Amino acid sequence: MKHKLLPIIFSALALLLVNGCKKDSVNVTAGDGKPAVLTASASTLLLTSATAADNAVTFSWTKADYNYNAAIQYTVQIDKKGNNFASPKAYAIDASAISQQLTVADLNNALVLMGFAPGAAAVMEARLKSELRTDKDVLYSNVLELTVTPYAVIVDYPSIYVPAAYQGWVATTAERVSSILDDKTYEGYVYFGDAANLIFKFTTDTQWSTTYGWASSTSTDIYAEGTMSSTASGNLFVPATGYYLLKADLNKNTWSAAKASFGIIGDATPGGWDADTDMVFDPATKEWKVTLNLIGGKVIKFRANDAWTINYGDNAPANGFLKLNGGDIPVTATGNYTVVLKLGNPGNYTYTLTKN
């Protein structure tokens, strides 16, 4: 009987040892953790240029819990509601911190770059990302909704330069073309007023570090386009004097130059929606201007070459900043106006309506 019990006792002891080893080897995973809880100091933010240096909002949180003492990297993420944080603005924070302040200027710039319309209230979402390693063991907090109203600001978009023969090939004083989406596609307006100097190049900086010249092209009386190369020594060109919308795509190494002459159209103008009122370009101020009578309660838009291919309207509500294919621009009162169109700062196109 004694001999029969020994195998049973040894089996039970072995089972206990195995179970003990299994218990000791259990790993704690991120899925077992508890995400942080995020709060904000305010839920409605009216941003103004006068308070640019002030604190706009403070995000605070409880620490994420991974069930053991872990060094956690926190990141505050903000994005436009509905984007599902597909490409959020991110602010990395030290592991020991439990709050993050955003200044009015910093938040405003982020909102404008994300496509928030200045002067218009919209909903921003915020959340806290916790991780033990980059994109590993990630936990997300609750999502906060904040109503924010950004202000209009001149944005310094990524740009390349357009040194040209007419200005002595000086890159430091050359016009710029800019990439509004920071995707290596650039555009901007340049005036070529000297018939003997219609050639130019693109350069990535004022030191001529990388320069793009002619590879191939086709042209008509108002248009030039083609391919370019950073190893080509030839010059790009416009076919005649005038005001041109220059475009450069550094992804495909292509370029184009479309001649543009601007006018005003709309039911507030003498020609209504049927005929443009031409504007005059002033090379000294780099502005398009016209003085005319406008009808209050009606609207206007700007367009080039009496066509809708290139047309600019305002944001909604109107704030003086233009966008391609934007909304109608309201005229508040009937009277004689001086209208100025300013396209000299790429990505920051503006206008003014001044009642005389």
C-alpha positions as CSV (number, residue, x, y, z in Angstrom):
1,M,0.0,0.0,0.0
2,K,2.9,2.3,0.9
3,H,4.5,1.7,-2.5
4,K,1.2,2.5,-4.3
5,L,0.9,5.9,-2.6
6,L,4.4,7.1,-3.5
7,P,3.7,7.7,-7.3
8,I,0.5,9.6,-6.5
9,I,2.3,11.8,-4.0
10,F,5.2,12.5,-6.5
11,S,2.7,13.3,-9.3
12,A,0.8,15.8,-7.0
13,L,4.1,17.5,-6.1
14,A,5.1,17.8,-9.7
15,L,1.8,19.3,-10.6
16,L,2.1,21.9,-7.9
17,L,5.6,22.8,-9.1
18,V,4.4,23.2,-12.7
19,N,1.5,25.4,-11.7
20,G,3.8,27.5,-9.5
21,C,6.2,28.0,-12.4
22,K,3.4,28.9,-14.7
23,K,2.1,31.5,-12.3
24,D,5.6,33.0,-11.9
25,S,6.0,33.4,-15.7
26,V,2.8,35.3,-16.4
27,N,3.7,38.6,-18.1
28,V,1.9,41.9,-17.5
29,T,0.8,43.4,-20.9
30,A,-0.4,46.8,-21.9
31,G,-3.9,45.3,-22.4
32,D,-4.0,44.8,-18.6
33,G,-3.3,48.5,-18.0
34,K,-5.5,51.4,-17.1
35,P,-5.4,54.4,-19.4
36,A,-4.9,57.9,-18.1
37,V,-7.9,60.2,-17.6
38,L,-7.6,63.6,-19.4
39,T,-9.1,66.9,-18.4
40,A,-8.8,70.4,-19.7
41,S,-8.9,73.8,-18.0
42,A,-11.5,75.1,-20.4
43,S,-13.9,73.7,-23.0
44,T,-14.5,76.9,-25.0
45,L,-11.5,78.9,-26.3
46,L,-11.6,82.2,-28.1
47,L,-8.1,82.9,-29.4
48,T,-6.9,86.4,-30.2
49,S,-3.6,87.9,-31.5
50,A,-3.6,90.3,-28.5
51,T,-3.2,87.3,-26.1
52,A,-0.8,85.3,-28.3
53,A,1.7,84.8,-25.5
54,D,-0.9,83.8,-22.9
55,N,-1.8,80.3,-21.9
56,A,-4.8,79.0,-23.9
57,V,-5.5,75.8,-22.2
58,T,-3.9,73.4,-19.7
59,F,-4.4,69.6,-20.2
60,S,-4.0,67.5,-17.0
61,W,-4.2,63.8,-16.5
62,T,-4.0,60.9,-14.0
63,K,-1.1,58.6,-14.7
64,A,-1.6,55.5,-16.8
65,D,-1.3,52.3,-14.8
66,Y,0.5,49.3,-16.4
67,N,0.2,47.3,-13.2
68,Y,3.9,47.8,-12.5
69,N,6.4,50.6,-12.1
70,A,6.9,51.7,-15.7
71,A,8.6,54.6,-17.5
72,I,5.8,56.0,-19.6
73,Q,6.0,58.4,-22.5
74,Y,3.0,60.7,-22.8
75,T,1.8,62.6,-25.8
76,V,-1.0,65.1,-26.1
77,Q,-2.8,64.7,-29.4
78,I,-5.2,67.2,-30.9
79,D,-7.1,67.1,-34.2
80,K,-10.2,68.3,-35.9
81,K,-13.4,66.5,-34.8
82,G,-14.3,63.8,-37.3
83,N,-10.7,63.1,-38.4
84,N,-10.4,60.3,-35.9
85,F,-6.8,61.4,-35.0
86,A,-5.6,60.3,-38.5
87,S,-2.9,62.9,-38.5
88,P,-3.0,64.8,-35.2
89,K,-0.7,67.5,-33.9
90,A,1.3,65.9,-31.2
91,Y,3.1,67.3,-28.1
92,A,5.5,64.8,-26.5
93,I,5.8,65.2,-22.7
94,D,8.3,64.0,-20.1
95,A,7.2,60.9,-18.2
96,S,7.1,62.7,-14.9
97,A,4.7,65.4,-16.1
98,I,1.0,65.3,-15.4
99,S,0.0,68.4,-17.3
100,Q,0.8,70.4,-20.4
101,Q,0.1,74.0,-21.3
102,L,-0.5,75.3,-24.8
103,T,0.0,79.0,-25.5
104,V,-2.6,80.9,-27.6
105,A,0.0,81.3,-30.5
106,D,1.0,77.7,-30.5
107,L,-2.5,76.4,-30.5
108,N,-3.7,78.9,-33.0
109,N,-0.9,78.0,-35.5
110,A,-1.7,74.3,-35.1
111,L,-5.4,74.9,-35.7
112,V,-4.8,77.0,-38.8
113,L,-2.5,74.4,-40.3
114,M,-5.1,71.7,-39.6
115,G,-7.6,73.7,-41.7
116,F,-9.6,75.5,-39.0
117,A,-11.1,78.7,-40.5
118,P,-10.1,81.9,-38.6
119,G,-13.0,83.7,-37.0
120,A,-15.2,80.6,-37.0
121,A,-16.0,78.4,-34.0
122,A,-15.3,74.7,-34.6
123,V,-14.8,71.6,-32.5
124,M,-11.3,70.3,-31.6
125,E,-10.7,66.9,-30.1
126,A,-7.9,66.1,-27.6
127,R,-6.6,62.8,-26.1
128,L,-3.5,61.5,-24.3
129,K,-1.4,58.7,-25.7
130,S,0.6,56.6,-23.3
131,E,3.3,54.2,-24.4
132,L,6.1,52.2,-23.0
133,R,8.0,52.1,-26.3
134,T,7.4,53.9,-29.5
135,D,4.0,52.7,-30.7
136,K,4.2,49.7,-28.4
137,D,2.0,49.0,-25.4
138,V,-0.2,52.0,-26.3
139,L,-3.1,53.2,-24.2
140,Y,-5.4,56.1,-25.1
141,S,-7.3,58.3,-22.7
142,N,-10.8,59.6,-23.0
143,V,-11.4,62.1,-25.8
144,L,-12.2,65.7,-24.9
145,E,-14.1,68.0,-27.2
146,L,-13.2,71.7,-27.1
147,T,-14.9,74.5,-29.0
148,V,-12.2,76.8,-30.4
149,T,-12.2,80.0,-32.5
150,P,-8.7,80.7,-34.1
151,Y,-7.7,84.1,-35.4
152,A,-6.2,85.0,-38.8
153,V,-2.4,84.8,-38.8
154,I,0.3,85.0,-41.4
155,V,1.7,81.5,-41.7
156,D,5.3,81.0,-42.7
157,Y,4.7,78.0,-45.0
158,P,7.6,75.8,-46.2
159,S,9.0,77.6,-49.3
160,I,11.5,77.5,-52.1
161,Y,12.9,80.6,-53.9
162,V,12.6,82.0,-57.4
163,P,15.8,83.9,-58.3
164,A,15.5,85.3,-61.8
165,A,17.3,87.4,-64.4
166,Y,15.1,90.4,-63.9
167,Q,16.3,90.8,-60.2
168,G,20.0,89.8,-60.8
169,W,19.8,86.2,-59.7
170,V,20.0,87.2,-56.0
171,A,18.4,84.4,-54.1
172,T,18.2,86.3,-50.8
173,T,15.9,88.9,-52.3
174,A,14.0,86.5,-54.7
175,E,10.3,85.8,-54.6
176,R,9.1,82.6,-53.0
177,V,6.6,79.9,-53.8
178,S,5.2,77.9,-50.9
179,S,3.8,74.5,-49.9
180,I,0.6,75.0,-48.0
181,L,0.3,71.3,-47.3
182,D,4.0,70.8,-46.7
183,D,3.9,68.1,-49.4
184,K,6.7,69.4,-51.7
185,T,4.3,71.0,-54.1
186,Y,4.8,74.8,-54.2
187,E,3.0,77.7,-55.8
188,G,3.1,81.5,-55.7
189,Y,2.8,84.6,-57.9
190,V,5.7,86.4,-59.5
191,Y,5.7,89.4,-61.8
192,F,8.0,89.5,-64.8
193,G,8.0,93.0,-66.2
194,D,11.2,93.0,-68.3
195,A,10.9,91.5,-71.7
196,A,14.6,90.9,-71.9
197,N,14.7,88.9,-68.7
198,L,12.1,86.2,-68.6
199,I,14.2,83.3,-67.2
200,F,14.4,82.0,-63.7
201,K,15.2,78.9,-61.6
202,F,13.9,77.3,-58.4
203,T,16.3,76.9,-55.4
204,T,15.6,75.2,-52.1
205,D,17.3,77.9,-50.1
206,T,19.1,81.3,-50.4
207,Q,22.5,79.5,-50.6
208,W,21.6,77.7,-53.9
209,S,22.1,74.3,-52.1
210,T,19.8,72.5,-54.6
211,T,18.8,74.3,-57.8
212,Y,16.2,73.2,-60.4
213,G,16.7,74.1,-64.0
214,W,15.2,73.3,-67.5
215,A,14.8,69.7,-68.6
216,S,12.0,70.0,-71.1
217,S,9.0,72.3,-71.8
218,T,6.2,73.3,-74.1
219,S,4.7,76.8,-74.3
220,T,2.0,79.0,-75.8
221,D,1.5,82.7,-75.6
222,I,0.3,82.6,-72.0
223,Y,1.5,79.3,-70.6
224,A,4.7,77.4,-70.0
225,E,5.3,74.0,-68.4
226,G,7.5,71.0,-68.4
227,T,10.0,69.0,-66.4
228,M,13.0,70.2,-64.4
229,S,16.0,68.7,-62.8
230,S,18.4,69.4,-60.0
231,T,21.3,68.6,-62.3
232,A,20.2,70.7,-65.3
233,S,22.0,73.9,-66.0
234,G,19.4,75.4,-68.3
235,N,16.9,78.1,-67.2
236,L,13.2,77.9,-66.8
237,F,11.2,80.6,-68.5
238,V,7.9,82.5,-69.0
239,P,7.1,83.3,-72.7
240,A,6.1,87.0,-72.2
241,T,6.0,89.7,-69.6
242,G,3.2,89.5,-67.1
243,Y,2.0,88.3,-63.8
244,Y,2.4,84.5,-63.4
245,L,1.2,81.8,-61.1
246,L,4.3,79.6,-60.7
247,K,4.0,76.0,-59.6
248,A,6.8,73.5,-58.7
249,D,6.4,69.8,-57.8
250,L,9.6,68.5,-56.3
251,N,8.0,65.0,-56.1
252,K,7.6,64.7,-59.9
253,N,10.2,67.4,-60.9
254,T,7.5,69.3,-62.9
255,W,6.9,73.1,-63.2
256,S,4.3,75.4,-64.8
257,A,3.7,79.1,-65.2
258,A,0.2,80.4,-65.9
259,K,-0.2,84.1,-66.8
260,A,-3.0,85.7,-64.8
261,S,-4.8,89.0,-65.0
262,F,-7.3,89.6,-62.2
263,G,-10.8,91.2,-62.1
264,I,-13.8,91.3,-59.8
265,I,-17.1,89.6,-60.6
266,G,-20.4,89.3,-58.7
267,D,-23.9,90.7,-58.3
268,A,-22.4,93.6,-56.3
269,T,-20.4,94.8,-59.3
270,P,-21.5,96.8,-62.3
271,G,-21.1,93.7,-64.6
272,G,-22.9,91.3,-62.2
273,W,-22.0,87.7,-62.8
274,D,-21.8,88.2,-66.5
275,A,-18.7,90.5,-66.9
276,D,-15.6,91.1,-64.9
277,T,-14.4,94.5,-63.8
278,D,-10.7,94.5,-64.5
279,M,-8.1,95.3,-61.9
280,V,-4.7,97.0,-62.5
281,F,-1.5,95.5,-61.1
282,D,1.0,97.9,-59.4
283,P,4.5,96.5,-59.6
284,A,5.7,98.8,-56.8
285,T,3.3,97.5,-54.2
286,K,2.8,94.1,-55.9
287,E,-1.0,94.6,-55.5
288,W,-4.0,94.5,-57.8
289,K,-6.3,97.5,-57.4
290,V,-9.5,99.0,-58.7
291,T,-12.0,101.7,-57.6
292,L,-15.6,101.1,-58.4
293,N,-19.2,101.3,-57.1
294,L,-20.5,98.3,-55.3
295,I,-24.0,97.4,-54.2
296,G,-24.6,96.6,-50.5
297,G,-26.1,93.3,-49.5
298,K,-24.6,91.6,-52.6
299,V,-21.3,89.7,-53.1
300,I,-18.1,89.7,-55.1
301,K,-15.3,87.2,-56.0
302,F,-11.9,87.6,-57.6
303,R,-10.9,85.6,-60.7
304,A,-8.2,85.4,-63.3
305,N,-8.5,85.7,-67.1
306,D,-12.3,86.1,-67.1
307,A,-12.6,82.4,-66.2
308,W,-13.3,80.3,-63.2
309,T,-10.1,78.2,-63.4
310,I,-8.4,80.5,-60.9
311,N,-10.9,82.2,-58.6
312,Y,-10.6,83.3,-55.0
313,G,-13.3,83.8,-52.3
314,D,-13.2,84.2,-48.6
315,N,-13.6,81.9,-45.6
316,A,-17.0,81.6,-43.9
317,P,-17.3,83.9,-42.0
318,A,-15.3,86.3,-44.1
319,N,-12.0,87.3,-42.5
320,G,-10.0,89.0,-45.3
321,F,-8.0,85.8,-46.1
322,L,-8.6,84.2,-49.5
323,K,-8.7,80.6,-50.6
324,L,-9.0,79.0,-54.0
325,N,-12.7,78.4,-54.9
326,G,-13.7,80.1,-51.6
327,G,-17.0,81.5,-50.7
328,D,-18.6,84.7,-51.9
329,I,-17.3,87.9,-50.3
330,P,-20.1,90.1,-48.9
331,V,-20.4,93.9,-49.4
332,T,-22.0,95.4,-46.4
333,A,-23.1,98.8,-47.8
334,T,-23.6,100.5,-51.1
335,G,-20.9,102.9,-52.1
336,N,-17.7,103.7,-54.0
337,Y,-14.9,101.3,-52.9
338,T,-11.2,100.9,-53.5
339,V,-10.6,97.1,-53.7
340,V,-7.1,95.7,-53.2
341,L,-6.0,92.2,-54.0
342,K,-2.7,91.0,-52.4
343,L,-1.2,87.8,-53.7
344,G,2.4,88.5,-52.8
345,N,2.7,86.3,-49.7
346,P,2.2,82.7,-50.8
347,G,-0.5,80.9,-48.9
348,N,-1.5,84.2,-47.2
349,Y,-3.6,85.8,-49.9
350,T,-5.6,88.8,-48.7
351,Y,-7.9,91.6,-49.9
352,T,-9.4,94.8,-48.6
353,L,-12.6,96.7,-49.4
354,T,-12.2,100.3,-48.4
355,K,-15.3,102.6,-48.7
356,N,-14.3,106.0,-50.1
